[in-house]
Amino acid sequence: MRRQYQIIGEQIGQQIDRDGYTPGDRLPTEREYAERFDVSRTVVREAFIMLELAGRVEVRKGSGTYVSASSGNARPASSTAITMPAPAEDIGPFELLKARQVLESAVASAAAELVTPADIRALSALLAEERQALESSTGGQELTNAADQADRAFHLLIARASQNTLLEDAVDRLWEQRDRSRMWRRLHGRIMDFSYRRSWLSDHDRILACLKKRDSVGAHDAMWDHIEHVMHTLFTHSDTDDPSFDGYLFTRGIERSPS
């Protein structure tokens, strides 16, 4: 299945060739491409990441996206043949986050009804581990492996608390997909200040509070808002357009799916 970001990326690559862009030329902004192709800016962001990995463009944070100096050498024989480096079917980071948002919100709701005291103790211990790891970082300028692992373990333990192995496996597969994704690593690699992770920790506290109260609706909404927060944060921190365009984010405000 060809993904939307791949289609848009191929069209941008074709325009680079057709319109005579040369290495070092600045491309239109994400916002302009989003309006031109009638897609969200996150699709364009993912298309740029694909083209960057293919050697066609260079993303300069705070400046924009430019035709890469190696673009002439990386240009395929057919401009429609632009493909992702292996794995060929990489999933865009924002598409992946949206899938997690839908699934993990429902899983948190189910977990709230079946969570055990042992689960609560384990989740509380993971939050303490995550908090300690974040406090040991240098002014939020580095993300320790311990903090990232505690974050993942927190989400997977909530899935386990649902007492449904299929849901647990589905959540685990999404996280494994994230870890394998070259597009995710490229997006995340542009972020230098991880101080925002402390606000994500507050989101985790809210989720845990709902689980303790066995509040299935609250747990659903807390998880939904948390992953929405993640999407907004990653989009803002990795913005490659001019600052004047930063206000147009992935969604207009916090969204919720039907509870």
N, C-alpha and C positions, 0 to 999 in steps of 0.2 A: 504494500500500500504506500503510495507516494503521499508524503505529509505536506501540509500547507506551506510550511516554511521552506521545504525543498522546491516546491513549485515557484514560490516568490524568489528564492535565491537564484534559481535558474533564469528567471525573467530579468532580475537585476544584472546577472552575468551577461546575458544577451545584450542588454542595453549598454553595458560597459564596452562591449565589442562594437556594437552597431554605431554608437554615438562618438566613437573616436577618443575615448578617455585614454590618457597616458599615465604611466606610473607617477604617483605623487598628486594626481588630481583629486580634489575633494568631491565626494559624492553627495547627493542630496541627503537631507537629514532623515532619520527614522520617521519623524512625523510626516514629512513630505511623501515618503514612499508609502506610508500607511494610508494617506489620503488618496494617493494615485492608484493603489491596488485595492482600496476599500477593505483593508484588513486592520487588525489591531497592531499597535506598536510592538507588542511582544512577538508577533509572528515575524515582523521585520527584524527585530533583535535576533531572533533565532536564525533567520536567513543570513544575517551578517556574520554570525558565529560560524555557520556552515561555510560561507565564502572565505572567512579568515582561515579556517582549518584547511581549506583547499588551496590557500596561497594566493587568492584573488584580491583580497583587500586587507588593509591594516586599520585596526580600530585604535584610535588615540583618545583616551578618556579626557573628557572636557573639551575636546576639539572637534571630533567627528570621525568619519570613516573615509579612508583614502584608498585609491587604487594602489595595490602593493607594487613595490619595486620589482618583485619577482613574478608579477602577474603575467607578463608576456611569456615567461618560460613555463608557468603553470597552466596556461590556457589550453584547454583540451582541443582536439581536432574539430569537434562539433560543439558549439556553445551550448547545446542542449544536453551535453553529456556530463555536466557538472554533477559530481556525486560526493557524498561524504566519505572521508577516509574511514577505514574499518573501525568499529562496526558500521556497516553500510546503513543499517536501519536505526541509527541513533535517534532518540526521542528528544525533542526540544525541551529545555529545562522548564519553561513555563507550562507547556503541555503536561509534563510530568507532575508539576506541582498542582495543577488543576485536578488531575486524576487522584492524587493523594488527598486533596481537599475533600472531594466527593466521598471517597472510600473511607478515609480515616475519621471523618465526622460521624458517619453512620456506625463505624466500629466503636468509637468512643461512647456513642449513645447506647449500644448494646452492652458494652463493658460496664457501664454505670449500673446496669440492672443485675450483673452477676459478679462484680468485683468482690474479692475476698479480703479479709484483714491482712493476709500474707502479701497479696498484691499491693495493697496500700503501703505496707511497710517497705516493700521493694521499690516502689515508685518514689517514696519519700527519700530513700537512701540514694537513688539515682539523681534526684534533684540536688541533694546535698553535695554529691560528687561533681555534678555539673557546675554548681555555684563555686565550689572550691577551685575547680580548674580554671574558671573564668577569672577569679580573683588573682590567680597566680600569673595570668598573662600580663604583658608589659603595657599597661595603659590601654588595653583593648587593641593593641597593634598587632597581635598575633593570636591565632586560634590554635589552642593546644589540641592534640589528638584525643586526650582524655575528655575534653569538653564535647568534641564531636561524637565520640563513641557513647558518652552518657546521653546525649541528645537522641541518638538513634535508638539506644536501648530503652529509653523512656517510651518512645512511640511503639516499639515492638512489644513491650510489656503490656501496654494498653490493649493491643491486638490480642495478646495471649489471654488477657483477662476477660475477653468476650466469650471464652470457652468454645470457640469455633475455629477448628484448625484450618478450614478453607479461608476464612477471613485473615487469620494470622499469616498463612502462606502468601495471600495476595498482598498484604502490606509489606511483608519481607521482600517479595519480588520487586515491588516498586522502589524500595530502598536500594536493592542490589542493582537495579537499572540505573539509579542515580550514581552509584559508585563506579559503574562501568562507562558512564557517559563522558565522552571527550568534550561534548558541548557544555555540560555542567561544569567540568573542571576549567574550561576556558572562561566561562562567565564568572565563576567563583574566583579565578585567579586574578581578575582585575580589581578585586576588593582588597584594600589594604588596611582598613580600619574596621575591626570586628567588635567595637564597643556596643553595637546594636544588639549583640547576642544577649546582653543583660536584660533587654526588654523582652526578648523571646523567653527568657527564663521566667519572667513574670507571667507570661502566657501559660507556661507549664504549671505554675502555681495555681492559676485559675482553673485549669483543666483538672488538676488533682483535687482541688476543693469541691468541684462538682461531683467527681467520682466518690469522694468521701461521703457526700450527702445522697448518693445514689440518684442524682438528678440527671436523668437521661437527656432531657431537652437542653439543660444547661451545658452538659458535657458535649453534646453535638455542636452547640453554638460556639462554645469556647474553642473547640478544635477548629471549626470553620474559620473563626476570626483569627486564630493563630496562624494558619497556613495562608490566609489572605494577607496577614501582616508580613509573613515571609516573602510573599510575591512582591508586595509593595516595596519592601526594604531592598531586596535584590535588584529590582528594577531601578530604583532611585540611586543606589550606590554604584551601579554599573552603567549609569547613563552615559552615552557617548555623544549626545547632542549638545548644543549650546544651552547654557543655564536657563534661558528664556523658555525652553521647551519642557523643562522638568515637571511642570504641573500636570501634564497629561500622562496619567499612570495606567496601570493594567486594567483597572475597573474604576468606575465612578463611585467612590466610597466603599464601605464594607458591605459586601453582599452576603446573603444567606440563602441556602437552598431550602425548600420546604421541609419543615421539621416533621 
